[in-house]
Amino acid sequence: MTPHLKTRLGAVSLVVIAVAATVFLALLEDVLEGEIMWLDTAAYDLFVVRLRADWLTPVMEGFTILAMPTVLLVVLVAIAAFAPGRRPAVCAAANLAGVFVLNQAIKFIVQRPRPEGFRLVEQGGYSFPSGHAMVAMAFYGLLIWMIWHYDRDRIERWVCCAILGFVILMTGVSRIYLGVHYASDVLAGLAMSLIWLALFTHLVAPRLLREPEAPACDDVGRPAA
């Protein structure tokens, strides 16, 4: 990583990237060795054995829907209509497309089978890392970043960010509850997406969201030649 890139990212982002990368690589190592980790066993015992209930299943299905293409498209339309900045919808769409491609590439390389025997919904494809977790972290995480930078109402900013953070967390939890992912898939997805988001919000988003510079004017307020 070049000194210029380090300056652009900042110390906090570098710490976030380093911690998230450590978590992801540790999980990846165990997955490649074919292990079912204690984390997966504990999460299965909590979310599948202990918490599953008829009333809770529709709630979890609702959270998992929040990372589905139809809902994301609706939110993109809302971003295009109401979000500040020069090209907020383009920024959100580019972020979403990038994290999706990254997720599919990692899944193709690792090729971890999904859990068997306790699914509440059918889901194809590979398991590691969780696509829903990655998409939720990247997409709603970008909204958190945008709100934090553009919303001047402090209370509104904290409330909106807390709600979006809860959506990210529960989207990941719902995938474990529904039996389509191991906990390690979800945690790895969140970690990898956090790395992506830290890079995207420093290197790409500012260029897409900044307002165009106002033209220079002469002494009587006319645009300078």
C-alpha positions in Angstrom: 0.0 0.0 0.0 1.5 3.3 -1.1 2.0 6.3 1.3 -0.5 8.3 -0.8 -3.2 5.6 -0.4 -2.5 5.4 3.4 -3.0 9.2 3.6 -6.3 8.9 1.7 -7.6 6.1 3.8 -6.7 7.5 7.2 -5.7 5.8 10.4 -9.2 4.6 11.5 -10.0 3.1 8.1 -6.7 1.3 8.1 -7.4 -0.2 11.5 -10.9 -1.3 10.3 -9.4 -2.9 7.2 -6.7 -4.7 9.2 -9.1 -6.1 11.8 -11.6 -7.2 9.2 -9.0 -8.8 7.0 -7.6 -10.7 10.0 -11.1 -12.0 10.8 -11.8 -13.0 7.2 -8.5 -14.8 6.6 -8.8 -16.7 9.9 -12.3 -17.9 8.9 -11.2 -18.7 5.4 -8.3 -20.8 6.6 -10.7 -23.0 8.7 -13.2 -23.2 5.9 -10.5 -24.4 3.4 -9.5 -27.0 5.9 -13.1 -28.3 5.8 -13.8 -27.6 9.5 -17.2 -26.8 11.1 -16.1 -24.3 13.6 -17.2 -23.9 17.2 -18.8 -20.6 16.1 -21.0 -22.5 13.6 -22.0 -25.0 16.2 -22.8 -22.4 18.8 -24.8 -20.3 16.4 -26.8 -23.4 15.3 -27.6 -24.2 18.9 -28.7 -20.6 19.5 -30.6 -19.6 16.4 -31.9 -22.9 15.1 -32.4 -25.1 18.2 -33.3 -22.5 20.8 -34.9 -19.6 19.0 -36.8 -21.0 16.1 -40.5 -20.4 16.5 -43.5 -20.1 14.2 -44.0 -16.4 15.0 -40.3 -15.5 14.5 -39.8 -17.2 11.1 -41.8 -14.5 9.1 -39.8 -11.8 10.9 -36.5 -13.3 9.9 -37.8 -13.8 6.4 -38.6 -10.1 6.4 -35.1 -9.2 7.3 -33.6 -11.4 4.7 -35.8 -9.8 2.0 -34.2 -6.4 2.8 -31.1 -7.6 0.9 -33.1 -8.9 -2.1 -32.8 -7.2 -5.5 -36.4 -5.9 -5.6 -36.0 -4.1 -2.3 -32.6 -2.8 -3.2 -34.0 -1.4 -6.4 -36.7 0.5 -4.6 -34.1 1.9 -2.2 -32.0 2.9 -5.2 -34.9 4.8 -6.7 -35.4 6.6 -3.4 -31.7 7.5 -3.3 -31.9 8.9 -6.8 -34.9 11.0 -5.8 -33.9 12.3 -2.4 -30.2 11.8 -1.6 -27.8 14.7 -1.8 -24.7 14.9 -3.8 -24.0 14.9 -7.5 -24.7 11.2 -8.5 -25.9 9.4 -5.3 -27.8 6.6 -7.2 -24.8 5.9 -9.5 -22.6 5.7 -6.4 -24.9 3.3 -4.6 -25.4 1.2 -7.8 -21.6 1.0 -8.4 -21.1 0.0 -4.8 -23.8 -2.7 -5.0 -22.5 -4.1 -8.3 -18.9 -4.2 -7.1 -19.6 -6.1 -3.9 -21.8 -8.5 -5.7 -19.1 -9.4 -8.2 -16.6 -9.7 -5.3 -18.9 -12.1 -3.4 -19.5 -14.3 -6.4 -15.7 -14.4 -7.1 -14.9 -15.6 -3.6 -17.7 -18.1 -3.6 -16.5 -19.6 -6.9 -12.9 -19.9 -5.5 -13.9 -21.4 -2.1 -16.9 -23.5 -3.1 -18.2 -24.2 0.4 -21.4 -26.2 0.3 -24.4 -24.8 2.2 -25.7 -26.3 5.4 -27.8 -29.4 5.0 -30.8 -30.7 6.9 -32.2 -27.6 8.7 -33.1 -25.1 6.0 -36.4 -23.2 6.2 -36.0 -21.8 2.6 -34.4 -23.1 -0.5 -31.2 -21.4 -1.7 -28.8 -22.4 -4.4 -25.2 -21.6 -4.9 -22.2 -21.8 -2.5 -22.2 -20.7 1.1 -19.0 -18.8 1.8 -19.2 -15.9 2.3 -22.8 -14.9 2.7 -24.0 -12.8 -0.2 -26.9 -11.3 1.8 -24.4 -10.2 4.6 -22.0 -8.7 2.1 -24.7 -6.8 0.2 -26.4 -5.6 3.4 -23.1 -4.3 4.9 -22.0 -2.6 1.6 -25.4 -1.2 0.6 -26.8 -0.1 3.9 -23.4 0.7 5.2 -22.9 3.2 2.3 -26.3 4.8 3.3 -24.9 5.2 6.9 -21.8 6.9 5.5 -23.9 9.2 3.3 -26.3 10.1 6.2 -23.3 10.7 8.5 -21.7 13.1 6.0 -24.8 15.0 4.7 -27.4 15.0 7.4 -27.0 18.1 9.7 -29.6 17.0 12.3 -27.6 15.2 14.9 -30.5 13.2 16.5 -31.9 12.2 13.1 -28.4 11.1 12.0 -27.9 8.9 15.0 -31.4 7.4 14.7 -31.1 6.6 11.0 -27.7 5.1 11.4 -28.8 2.9 14.3 -31.7 1.6 12.3 -29.6 0.8 9.3 -27.0 -0.8 11.5 -29.7 -3.0 13.0 -30.9 -4.0 9.5 -27.3 -5.1 8.6 -27.0 -7.1 11.8 -30.4 -8.8 11.5 -30.0 -9.6 7.8 -26.9 -11.6 8.7 -28.7 -13.3 11.7 -31.7 -14.2 9.5 -29.5 -16.2 7.1 -28.3 -18.3 10.0 -31.8 -18.7 11.5 -33.2 -19.8 8.1 -30.5 -22.4 7.8 -28.9 -21.3 4.5 -25.6 -20.2 6.0 -23.2 -21.0 8.7 -22.3 -18.3 11.2 -18.8 -18.2 9.8 -20.3 -17.4 6.3 -22.1 -14.4 7.7 -19.2 -13.1 9.8 -16.8 -13.5 6.8 -19.3 -11.7 4.6 -19.6 -8.8 7.0 -15.8 -8.6 7.4 -15.0 -8.7 3.6 -17.8 -6.2 2.9 -16.4 -3.9 5.6 -13.1 -3.9 3.8 -14.8 -3.1 0.5 -16.9 -0.3 2.1 -13.8 1.3 3.7 -12.0 1.4 0.4 -15.1 2.5 -1.6 -16.1 5.4 0.7 -12.5 6.8 0.5 -11.6 6.2 -3.1 -14.8 6.1 -5.1 -17.8 7.6 -3.3 -16.3 11.1 -2.8 -15.6 11.5 -6.5 -19.2 10.5 -7.4 -21.0 12.5 -4.7 -19.1 15.8 -4.6 -21.0 18.8 -5.9 -19.7 20.4 -9.1 -17.6 23.4 -8.5 -19.3 26.7 -9.1 -18.0 28.8 -12.1 -15.8 31.7 -11.3 -17.5 35.1 -11.5 -16.3 38.6 -12.3 -16.9 41.6 -10.1 -20.5 42.1 -11.3 -21.5 38.5 -10.8 -21.2 37.3 -14.4 -19.4 34.1 -15.2 -15.7 34.8 -15.9 -14.6 34.3 -19.5 
